[in-house]
Amino acid sequence: MNFLGAAQNVTGSAYFLEANDVRLLVDCGLYQERELLARNWDPFPVPPHTINAVLLTHAHLDHSGLLPKLVREGFAGKIYCTHATYDVAQILLLDAAHLQEQDAEFKRKRHQREGRKGPYPEIPLYTANDASASFPRFSPVGYEEPIRLGEGVEATFHDAGHVLGSSMVKVKVSQNGEQRTLVFSGDVGRWEKPMLHDPTIFEEADYILVESTYGDRLHEDQKGIEATLAEIINSTRKRGGNIVIPSFAFERAQEILYYLNELLLEDRIPHLLVFLDSPMATSITEVFGRYPDLLDEDMVELMRQKKSPFDFTGLKMTRTTDESKVINHISGTVIIIAGSGMCTGGRIKHHLVNNISRRESTILFPGYQATGTLGREIVDGAKEVRILGQMYPVKARIAQINGFSAHADRDELFRWLSGLKRPPFHLFVTHGEPDVAQYFANFVKEKTGWQVSVPKYQEEVTLN
C-alpha cells in the first residue's frame, strides 16, 4: 500500500493498494493547500493505465477532484461509488473544471498585464470536456453491496454519515487460505447531526486508515451552534452589515440552511433575505430531494410538514452572474452563502471584496480552513489579504463556528474506533495536518496500546 495523498496533510486524498495482482486507488483528490498545489500538476506516482479500479469514498474535491486528470492520462477502469456520490460528483467536477478554465484565463490576462508568469501553467488543470469524459467510468453501487474486483479481492461501501452518499470502504483480500480486512474511513461523520444517518461502526478490521482532520479538538454541540449563529446574525444586523458565509456547496451549504430554518421557525433571528449564491449548491440541494432514504427521520419529517430548510420564505437561490451582482446593491442586512468554502475561488471572492473592509459586516467561516488557503489567512488574523489580484484591509468581524463541520472530532473519531471488538494489526492516521495527525495517533496509542503510525507522503508499506 502506498500513501499517495492526505498523508501529513488534509487534502489530495489518495491511497494505492495492490493485492492479488489487483491494483486499486482509494480516492483521487485535489490538493488545495497553497504550498502543495504543484502536486496537482505532477504526473501520477502510479501510471493511470495500470490501475484497475478506483473506490471513491465521496464527492468532495479533496477526494474526487483529480479523477478527470486520471482518466485523461490513461485510466480505463471503473470508478465505484454510491449513487448519490455519482450524482453530486458530476456537479462538483464540472464546476471545478469551469472554475479552472476561468481562473486560467483570468491569470493569463493578469500576468500579461503585469509582465510576469505564475508558478503553474496558465492553462486549466483539466477542462469541462475532461470532466465529462470521466463520467462514463463511474459505476454506482448501493451500500452494503459487495463488489468483486478480482480473484480474492472484494470491496463494500458503508454509510460514513459525513455528506450525502459518503462512504467508508471495506476491502477484503483472500490469499493462501487466509483473509485480511482493510477499512478506509474516508471522512468520518458525526452522531446526531441534522439531515444524515450516523456513521457505520465496524466490529473488526485488520488494518484501518482513519482521517484526523479534527483529531486534536472537540466541536460545539448543536445548541452551541444555534446560539452562536443567532448572536452573529443579530449583532451584525444591528451594525447594518452583511453576514458573508464562505461555504462548500456540498453538505455545508445545506446544513447552514437547516440551522437558519430552525432559527427562523423559532423566531430567534430576523427574517432577512438569505442568498444561496452558488449554482452548484443549488443543484446539489435538489439532489438531496432525490434520496430521502439517506436522510434522518427529523429531516424527512420537516419536508413532510412543508417546513423544508431548502424552501423557506426569504431564501433566494441565485444561478446567474447577474443575479449574484445584484446582491451587492441591496441596502440593509442580508445573509450571503457562497462558495468556495476556503475562499480559493468562486463567487465568495467578489463578496469578500465588497465586505471584508466594512467594519459593520461579518465574515463567518463555518468550519475548517486548510493551511495555505485565503480562508486560513483571514481566520488566522491577517490584517490585509490579497483577493483577485488586489490587497484589501481586513476590517470586518471575523467569526468561525467549527461545530458545523461534517468531520468527526477527536472523541467522535475515537468513538468510531472503539466499536472494534479486537485491536487491528495497525492503525494508519491520515488526512490531517502533521501535528494534528500525530496528536491523534498518540492519543489513540495511549488509550488502547495499538500499533499506530502517521505515514508520510508516498510512504509504501507491506501489509502482512
C-alpha positions in Angstrom: 0.0 0.0 0.0 1.2 3.5 -0.9 0.0 6.7 0.7 -0.3 9.0 -2.4 -2.1 11.9 -0.7 -3.6 13.2 2.5 -0.5 11.9 4.3 0.5 14.5 6.9 -1.8 17.0 5.2 -5.5 17.3 4.7 -6.3 17.4 1.0 -5.4 15.3 -2.0 -6.7 12.0 -0.5 -5.4 9.0 -2.5 -4.2 5.6 -1.4 -2.9 2.9 -3.7 -3.5 -0.8 -2.8 -2.1 -3.8 -4.7 -3.3 -7.3 -3.8 -3.6 -10.5 -5.9 -2.5 -8.5 -9.0 -5.4 -6.2 -8.5 -4.3 -2.5 -8.4 -6.8 -0.2 -6.6 -6.9 3.5 -5.9 -9.0 4.6 -3.0 -9.9 8.3 -3.7 -8.2 10.6 -6.2 -8.3 14.0 -4.6 -7.3 17.5 -5.5 -4.7 19.3 -3.4 -6.0 22.6 -2.0 -3.2 23.8 0.3 -1.3 26.5 -1.5 2.2 25.0 -0.8 1.1 21.7 -2.2 -0.7 22.8 -5.4 2.2 21.7 -7.6 1.3 18.1 -6.8 -1.9 18.6 -8.9 0.3 19.2 -11.9 2.8 16.3 -11.3 2.5 13.0 -13.1 0.6 10.4 -11.0 3.0 8.3 -8.9 1.3 5.2 -10.3 0.7 5.1 -14.1 -3.1 5.6 -14.5 -3.3 2.9 -17.2 -2.1 0.3 -14.7 -4.9 0.9 -12.2 -7.8 -1.5 -12.3 -10.4 0.4 -10.3 -11.0 3.5 -8.2 -13.0 3.3 -5.0 -14.4 6.8 -4.3 -15.5 7.5 -0.7 -17.4 10.6 -1.5 -17.7 13.6 -3.9 -15.7 16.3 -2.1 -13.0 17.6 -4.4 -10.2 16.7 -1.9 -11.2 13.1 -2.6 -12.5 13.2 -6.2 -11.0 16.3 -7.8 -8.2 14.7 -9.8 -10.4 12.0 -11.4 -10.7 13.9 -14.8 -6.9 14.1 -15.0 -6.6 10.4 -14.1 -8.9 9.4 -16.9 -7.4 11.8 -19.4 -3.9 10.4 -18.6 -4.9 6.8 -19.3 -7.2 5.3 -16.5 -9.7 3.0 -18.2 -11.2 1.1 -15.3 -14.3 1.6 -13.2 -14.8 4.3 -10.6 -17.0 2.7 -7.9 -19.1 4.9 -5.6 -22.6 5.3 -4.3 -25.4 6.6 -6.5 -25.7 9.9 -4.5 -21.9 10.4 -4.8 -22.1 9.9 -8.5 -24.9 12.5 -8.8 -23.0 15.0 -6.7 -19.6 14.3 -8.3 -20.9 15.2 -11.7 -21.9 18.6 -10.4 -18.7 19.2 -8.4 -16.3 18.1 -11.1 -17.9 20.1 -13.9 -17.9 23.2 -11.6 -14.3 22.6 -10.7 -13.4 22.4 -14.4 -15.2 25.6 -15.3 -13.6 27.4 -12.4 -10.2 26.2 -13.5 -10.9 27.4 -17.1 -12.0 30.8 -15.8 -9.1 31.1 -13.4 -6.5 30.2 -16.1 -8.0 32.8 -18.4 -8.0 35.4 -15.6 -4.4 34.7 -14.6 -3.2 34.7 -18.2 -4.6 38.2 -18.8 -3.4 39.5 -15.4 0.1 38.1 -15.9 0.3 39.6 -19.3 -0.8 43.0 -17.9 1.8 42.7 -15.1 4.5 41.3 -17.3 5.1 38.2 -15.3 4.4 34.5 -15.1 2.9 32.5 -12.3 4.3 29.3 -10.7 1.9 27.0 -12.6 1.0 26.7 -16.3 -1.6 29.3 -17.4 -3.9 26.6 -18.6 -6.7 24.7 -16.7 -5.6 21.6 -14.8 -8.5 19.9 -16.7 -11.4 21.2 -18.8 -15.1 20.6 -18.7 -14.7 18.2 -21.5 -12.2 16.2 -19.4 -14.6 16.1 -16.5 -17.5 14.9 -18.8 -15.2 12.3 -20.3 -14.7 10.8 -16.8 -18.4 10.2 -16.1 -18.8 7.0 -18.2 -16.1 5.4 -16.0 -18.4 5.7 -12.9 -20.2 2.6 -11.7 -22.6 3.5 -8.9 -23.4 0.8 -6.3 -25.6 0.6 -3.2 -24.4 0.5 0.4 -23.6 -3.0 1.8 -23.4 -4.3 -1.8 -20.2 -6.4 -2.3 -18.1 -5.7 -5.4 -15.8 -8.4 -6.8 -12.7 -6.6 -8.0 -10.6 -9.6 -8.9 -9.7 -13.0 -7.6 -9.9 -12.9 -3.8 -10.5 -9.1 -3.7 -13.9 -7.6 -2.6 -15.0 -4.2 -1.6 -18.1 -2.9 0.2 -19.3 0.7 0.8 -20.8 1.6 4.2 -22.5 4.8 5.2 -20.0 7.3 6.6 -22.6 9.8 7.8 -20.3 12.6 6.5 -22.1 14.0 3.5 -24.9 12.7 1.2 -23.7 9.4 -0.2 -20.4 9.3 1.7 -18.8 6.0 2.4 -16.3 4.1 4.4 -14.8 1.4 2.2 -14.1 -2.1 3.5 -11.7 -4.2 1.3 -11.4 -7.9 1.9 -8.4 -9.8 0.5 -8.2 -13.6 0.5 -4.8 -15.2 -0.1 -3.3 -18.6 0.6 -6.3 -19.6 2.6 -6.2 -16.5 4.8 -8.2 -13.3 4.8 -7.3 -9.7 5.7 -9.7 -6.8 6.0 -8.8 -3.2 5.4 -11.1 -0.3 6.3 -10.6 3.1 4.7 -12.6 5.6 6.8 -13.0 8.3 4.2 -14.2 11.3 6.1 -15.9 10.1 9.3 -19.2 11.8 10.0 -20.8 12.7 13.3 -23.5 11.3 15.6 -26.9 13.0 16.0 -26.2 15.6 13.3 -29.1 17.1 11.3 -30.1 15.5 8.0 -27.9 12.4 7.8 -27.6 9.0 9.4 -24.9 8.2 12.0 -21.6 6.7 10.8 -21.3 3.0 10.4 -19.4 1.2 13.2 -17.1 -1.8 12.4 -16.5 -4.6 14.8 -13.4 -5.9 13.3 -10.7 -5.0 10.8 -7.0 -5.9 10.4 -5.8 -2.6 9.0 -7.5 0.8 9.3 -6.8 4.2 7.7 -8.6 6.9 9.7 -8.8 10.5 9.0 -7.8 13.1 11.6 -8.9 16.5 10.3 -10.2 17.5 13.8 -8.3 14.9 15.7 -7.0 17.4 18.3 -10.2 19.2 19.2 -13.8 19.0 20.2 -16.8 20.5 18.4 -19.5 22.7 19.7 -22.9 20.9 20.2 -26.0 21.8 18.2 -27.3 24.2 20.8 -24.0 26.0 20.8 -24.0 26.3 17.0 -27.5 27.8 17.0 -26.7 30.2 19.8 -23.5 31.5 18.2 -25.1 31.7 14.7 -28.1 33.7 16.2 -25.7 36.1 18.0 -23.7 36.7 14.9 -26.7 37.4 12.8 -28.5 39.7 15.3 -25.4 41.7 16.2 -24.4 42.2 12.5 -27.9 43.4 11.7 -27.7 46.0 14.5 -24.4 47.3 12.9 -26.1 47.4 9.4 -23.7 45.0 7.8 -24.0 41.7 5.8 -23.2 38.2 7.0 -21.0 36.6 4.4 -20.5 32.9 4.7 -17.9 31.1 2.6 -19.3 27.6 2.3 -18.7 24.4 0.5 -21.6 23.9 -1.9 -22.0 20.3 -0.8 -23.4 19.5 2.6 -22.1 22.6 4.4 -24.4 24.9 2.5 -27.4 22.6 3.1 -26.6 22.3 6.8 -26.3 26.1 7.2 -29.8 26.4 5.6 -31.0 23.8 8.1 -29.9 25.8 11.1 -31.1 29.1 9.6 -34.5 27.4 9.1 -34.6 26.2 12.7 -33.7 29.7 14.0 -36.4 31.3 11.8 -39.1 28.8 12.9 -38.2 29.7 16.5 -38.1 33.5 15.7 -34.6 33.7 17.1 -33.3 35.7 14.1 -34.9 38.4 11.9 -36.5 37.3 8.6 -33.7 38.6 6.4 -33.1 37.8 2.8 -30.8 34.7 2.5 -28.9 34.2 -0.7 -27.5 30.9 -1.7 -25.2 32.4 -4.3 -24.0 29.2 -5.9 -25.4 27.4 -9.0 -23.6 24.3 -7.8 -25.0 24.5 -4.2 -28.5 25.0 -5.7 -28.1 21.9 -7.9 -26.8 19.8 -5.1 -29.7 20.9 -2.8 -32.0 19.5 -5.5 -30.1 16.1 -5.3 -31.0 15.9 -1.6 -34.6 15.6 -2.5 -33.9 12.5 -4.6 -32.5 10.5 -1.7 -34.9 10.6 1.2 -33.7 7.1 2.3 -30.3 8.7 3.1 -31.8 11.4 5.3 -32.6 11.1 9.0 -36.1 11.0 10.4 -36.1 14.6 11.6 -35.2 15.9 8.2 -37.8 13.7 6.5 -40.4 15.0 8.9 -39.6 18.6 8.2 -40.0 18.0 4.5 -43.3 16.2 5.1 -44.6 19.2 7.1 -43.7 21.6 4.3 -41.0 23.2 6.6 -38.1 22.2 4.4 -34.8 24.1 5.1 -34.4 24.2 1.3 -37.6 26.2 0.7 -38.2 28.8 3.5 -39.5 32.4 2.9 -36.7 34.8 2.1 -34.4 32.2 0.6 -33.2 33.1 -2.8 -31.1 30.7 -4.9 -29.0 32.6 -7.5 -27.8 30.9 -10.5 -26.6 33.6 -12.9 -23.8 36.1 -12.6 -26.1 39.0 -13.0 -28.3 37.7 -10.1 -25.1 37.5 -8.0 -24.0 41.0 -8.8 -27.4 42.5 -7.8 -26.8 41.2 -4.2 -24.1 43.8 -3.6 -26.6 46.6 -4.4 -29.2 45.7 -1.8 -29.4 48.1 1.1 -29.8 46.7 4.6 -28.5 43.4 6.0 -28.6 40.2 4.0 -27.1 36.8 4.5 -24.9 35.6 1.7 -23.8 31.9 1.4 -21.3 31.4 -1.4 -18.5 29.1 -2.5 -15.8 28.2 -2.2 -15.6 27.1 1.4 -11.9 28.1 1.9 -12.1 31.2 -0.4 -9.9 29.6 -3.0 -12.2 30.6 -5.9 -15.8 31.2 -6.9 -18.3 33.9 -6.1 -17.2 34.3 -2.5 -14.2 36.3 -3.5 -16.4 39.0 -5.0 -18.5 39.2 -1.8 -15.3 39.4 0.2 -14.1 42.3 -1.9 -17.4 44.1 -1.1 -17.5 43.3 2.6 -14.1 42.4 4.2 -13.1 46.1 4.7 -16.6 47.0 6.1 -16.5 47.1 9.9 -20.2 46.6 10.1 -20.1 43.3 8.2 -19.2 39.8 9.4 -17.3 37.1 7.6 -18.4 33.8 9.1 -16.4 30.7 8.5 -18.5 27.6 9.3 -15.6 25.1 9.6 -12.0 24.1 8.9 -9.7 26.3 6.8 -6.7 24.4 5.4 -3.2 25.8 5.7 -2.2 28.0 2.7 -5.8 29.0 1.8 -7.2 32.5 1.8 -9.7 31.4 4.3 -7.0 30.3 6.7 -5.1 33.6 6.3 -8.3 35.5 7.3 -9.1 33.2 10.2 -5.5 33.4 11.5 -5.9 37.2 11.8 -4.3 38.7 8.7 -4.6 42.5 8.7 -4.5 42.6 4.9 -5.3 40.0 2.3 -4.9 39.6 -1.5 -8.2 39.0 -3.3 -8.5 38.9 -7.1 -5.0 40.5 -7.5 -5.5 43.4 -5.1 -4.8 44.0 -1.4 -7.7 44.7 1.0 -7.5 45.6 4.7 -9.4 43.3 6.9 -11.9 45.4 9.0 -15.0 43.2 9.1 -15.7 41.0 12.1 -14.2 37.5 11.5 -16.0 34.6 13.1 -15.7 30.9 13.0 -18.0 28.0 14.1 -16.2 24.7 13.9 -19.3 22.8 15.1 -20.7 22.9 11.6 -18.1 20.5 10.5 -19.2 17.2 8.9 -16.0 15.7 10.2 -15.9 13.8 13.5 -13.9 15.5 16.3 -11.3 13.8 18.5 -13.8 12.0 20.7 -16.1 11.1 17.9 -13.2 9.6 15.9 -12.2 7.6 19.0 -15.9 6.5 19.4 -15.8 5.2 15.9 -12.6 3.2 16.5 -13.9 1.9 19.8 -16.5 -0.2 18.0 -13.8 -2.7 17.3 -14.0 -5.9 19.3 -10.3 -6.7 18.8 -7.3 -4.5 18.1 -6.3 -4.0 14.4 -2.9 -5.1 13.4 -2.1 -1.5 12.6 -3.9 1.9 12.5 -2.7 4.5 10.0 -3.7 8.1 10.8 -4.1 10.2 7.7 -6.0 13.3 6.4 -4.8 15.8 9.0 -2.1 18.4 9.4 1.1 16.9 10.7 0.8 18.0 14.3 -2.9 17.1 14.5 -2.4 13.7 13.0 0.5 12.9 15.4 -1.6 14.2 18.3 -4.4 11.9 17.5 -2.1 8.9 16.8 -0.6 9.4 20.3 -4.0 9.8 21.8 -5.2 6.5 20.4 -2.0 4.7 21.3 -2.1 5.9 24.9 -5.8 4.9 25.2 -5.5 1.5 23.5 -1.9 0.4 23.2 -2.5 -0.3 19.5 0.2 -0.1 16.8 -0.4 3.4 15.3 1.6 5.5 12.8 1.3 8.6 10.8 2.5 7.7 7.2 4.5 10.2 5.1 3.6 11.3 1.6 4.3 8.4 -0.8 5.4 6.1 2.0 5.0 2.5 1.0 4.1 -0.3 3.4 3.7 -4.0 3.0 0.7 -5.5 4.9 1.0 -9.0 6.3 
